[in-house]
Each structure stands twice: as C-alpha cells, then as structure tokens.
C-alpha cells in the first residue's frame, strides 16, 4: 500500500486495512540476549536466592554505578518507590516544586506524605522545568525541588544546583528517562542530592520493573539500602522506618542482560531517531525534539509537537495512527495539575502554567527504540505526512462519523458562562 498517497476511505479508522499488520508500540522493551538472561536466571535458580541483597542485584548495582560514574547506586523495586525512599530519607516536608509536565507518580508520592506539590511551568523550547519560574515559586515552606530530565535531555542542572545551594533547598532529579544521558559531558546520576531512575520495562534501560537512586553521599546511600529492606541492619535489628522496596534477582537478571547490549540498543535507537528526523525535516507542521549531539543521549523517545497551524489536531492524529497499528501516545497529557486529586482543587488553587498547557495539547510520542527499524520510521512518517496533508478533510469525516474531538479543552477547563447567566 502506498502510505504517502491514501484516499480517506483507505484509512483503518474508516474501515480500511491497517497500514501495519502488527502493533507498533511506543518503547517496546529491549531484551538483549536470551542466553545471557537464561544464564543469570539459572544462577538465581541454582543458588535458590531470589531477593534480599542477592548477588545479581549487587553486581548490577556496581556495574550501574561504574557506568554512570557515581559513587552509589541503590536498586529498588520501581521508580516510584525510589522517589518515596528519597523523600523519606532526606526528611522532605512542606512544599515541593516540580513540573506538572511529568508522570503522576511523584505528585502522588508527595501528597501521600502530606507534602504539597507546587507546580512549575516548563521552558517551551525543551519541555523541561523552568529554573526561572522555579525560583519565583520558592517560599519559606519549600522543602525540595524535583525537576525531571524530560525525554532524557538533561534539564538546566547548573541553574537548579545554583538555586539549591543559594537557598539551601534539597535538589532531587527525576531521572526516569535519563539513563546514560549526559549534562556537560557528565552522566546523569551524580547531580543534586540524589537522582531517581525508573527501570520499568518501557524505559531505555530496564529491569522489567525496577528503579534506582544514585547519589554521591555514602551515608544517604546506606540509609536508603536499609530503608528498602524494612529498616533492618541485622537479622533482628531495625534501625528506622523502612518498607519493602527490594529488587528481585529476576529483575536484576533482566538488567544485567540489557546492560550487556545497551550500547547496541542505543546505536539502533539513534538510527531510528535519525530516520524520523530526516523524514520529518520538511514538514512545517511537526517538530521532533532535537538532541544535543555533544551530549550522550539514549534516543529512546520519539516525541513530537504539532504546530498551531497544523490542519488536524493532535488527538485526531493519534486516533488515526492508532487505528493503523501505530500506537502513538499523548505525553504527559493533560499535565499532573489536571489529574486527581489536583483537578478537584478550588479554582483559586489552580496553577497558572501556560507553557505546560500548550504542550499538553500538541505533544505525542511515536514508536521508537531498537524494536523499530529506520524503514518503519520512514513509513510512519509517510503516513503522518499524508494525515496532515488531508488534515481538514479527515477531521471533517471523523466528526461526521461521531468521533469526538477530545483536545479542544483540557480536563478541568473552566467553560465561560454565557452572558445571559452572568
Ligand atoms: N518519573 C517519570 C518521568 C516516569 O516516566 C515514570 C514512569 C516514573 C517517574 C515512575 O517510575 P516507575 O514507578 O513506573 O518505575 C508507563 C510506565 O508504567 C511508567 O513506568 C512510565 N513512567 C510511564 C510514562 O509509562 P503506561 O501506562 O504508559 O504503560 P503501558 O502499559 O500503556 O505501556 C506503554 C506502551 O508500551 C504500550 O504501547 C505497551 C508497551 N509495552 C508495555 C509494557 C509494560 C510493551 O510493549 N511491553 C511491556 O512490557 O505507563
């Protein structure tokens, strides 16, 4: 099928054949070599040792610390638990400044600890939290600052470290997307008081489920290790409040397997990213996030935004693509402040985040990573080109078929009352 030249009725959303026979997921997990995984699992099997400071977990911790060039890497069960442990061990309370354009896990961790999230706007050019806006939000209640290295592109680390030092406020980076990426030539992992990684299956480096905290402070690392294991410091001695956030040996086996071939995965992801970049270069309606080639990048996310003049909305584009088996996703729609429990907050407490709200309406991700090929990336772009070219007619036909336009407003948008009611 010629993807660049389809008629409206060829589209799967209107009953045509999907352009791709099997689903193209955003970020289908990289798995490395099966033999390596089997060998590691076999070690756990033979040792009958599956958790609690196992040898695979310890080996992975030391390999990751070495790779990221940081003194300590503390592996845990997932990124959300990792953030919870850091908040607890740094004794964070009061208010925390963080972006709304991120994953909901950190705001929920804050609220469940009685901490108030204070949402900060982003730099529209990068999607990363704005250091200037952050500084304006600081009060005497500010307990920490938690920027996210969005899409693996480091945020303005120098600016945040400067604010953190000057105002004496702890700085934690959400590095869930940032594995193996660098800032000023230094790998993400050693900045701020601590950095928190997610090693969920959909991340560039993963352990199926998992996460890590990296830090230079040995004492903090010891406390985190203790806290992930119920606070135990001996067989029957508990030194403080803890939880169960241990990584299993099976997850560590997955991590060791991925790590072995991680460089190949990045090289292939880069080729896929470059194929998207080249194919979209002449499309004025689509911007693909740029990476700084002077830095180390994992090229894991194919994140795009549509221009205001694009003849079709982001939601209609993703609806059409998904019917074609291109499982495009809105990210991080609609922004955490538009999710519960924040959405139900009184009007007076709604933050003013114009750049966040603008990007939340136009941003989406396409299938990327090593499980996609440059050829597939090229075909997806031809399809996207065609959708945009026929944008006005496709929009009209979607509405005629009763498929609603979802992104004219964000959840919680206040609809102005008609004049007769005021
Ligand atoms: N901070 C940030 C910035 C984060 O992005 C995240 C996690 C966190 C903190 C918290 O870290 P964790 O506690 O999760 O370690 C996913 C992940 O569950 C979550 O880890 C991730 N961010 C978030 C952005 O996305 P969903 O709801 O998008 O997952 P799902 O099931 O829809 O999968 C996404 C796509 O990947 C689908 O097309 C299916 C495909 N997929 C998924 C899995 C799990 C596969 O092909 N294979 C798989 O094994 O949440």
Boltz pocket constraint, residues with backbone or C-beta under 6 A from the ligand:
constraints:
  - pocket:
      binder: B
      contacts: [[A, 24], [A, 25], [A, 26], [A, 27], [A, 28], [A, 29], [A, 78], [A, 79], [A, 80], [A, 81], [A, 102], [A, 103], [A, 105], [A, 106], [A, 148], [A, 174], [A, 176], [A, 177], [A, 197], [A, 198], [A, 199], [A, 200], [A, 201], [A, 202], [A, 210], [A, 211], [A, 327]]
      max_distance: 6.0
